Amino acid sequence: MDLMLLGGALALDFVNTRDPLLAPDAREYLDSPRALTEWGEHVGVLPTRARLRLSDADLARAHATRDTLERLFTTPTRADGKSFALAYAQAAASAELVRAGDRFRFDGANGLDRILLPVLESARELLTGPELARIRRCGAPDCGWLFVDRSRNGKRRWCRMDGCGAREKMRRYRARTA
């Protein structure tokens, strides 16, 4: 999968599976159940060559979860909070607590929840933690990806300087010199 992971958190990388995020004709990276499995492998929540069999209904559930997360990180409503809680409860219901070194972690038992549970855990940590105030939308008008701004002064504007930032600076330069 050629998708760059620029969000700084798994939940934001999941939201950023449309490119550009703001365009109605955006590229959909999760365009099939197989693509969803490949994304899970790409971000490390599934082992390489996972033999996860997902359905079109699983893909629709993943898209609905992604849409809820995007709204929660940008323009949250009470309904989105409830949708998140239900999605989280559904994914956690199939999970089991497993030892991971000197700690424990929840693992989705099987199916789609093996992908969604870590995404929803990441979202829960962002939504209830101090980094929520540092979630930004890329300032490039043709992007809109979400990212955690971990810069010292908290004024980062683009998902990546060598892509969106460079293009935007070039646009401004051309507008000034034209």
Sequence and secondary structure as in RCSB ss.txt:
>XXXX:A:sequence
MDLMLLGGALALDFVNTRDPLLAPDAREYLDSPRALTEWGEHVGVLPTRARLRLSDADLARAHATRDTLERLFTT
PTRADGKSFALAYAQAAASAELVRAGDRFRFDGANGLDRILLPVLESARELLTGPELARIRRCGAPDCGWLFVDR
SRNGKRRWCRMDGCGAREKMRRYRARTA
>XXXX:A:secstr
      SSSHHHHHHT EESTT TT EES  SHHHHHHHHHHHTSS TT      HHHHHHHHHHHHHHHHHHHS
  HHHHHHHHHHHHHHHHTEEEEEETTEEEEEE STTHHHHHHHHHHHHHHHHSGGGGGEEE  STT   EEE  
SSSS   SS IIIIIHHHHHHHHHHHH 
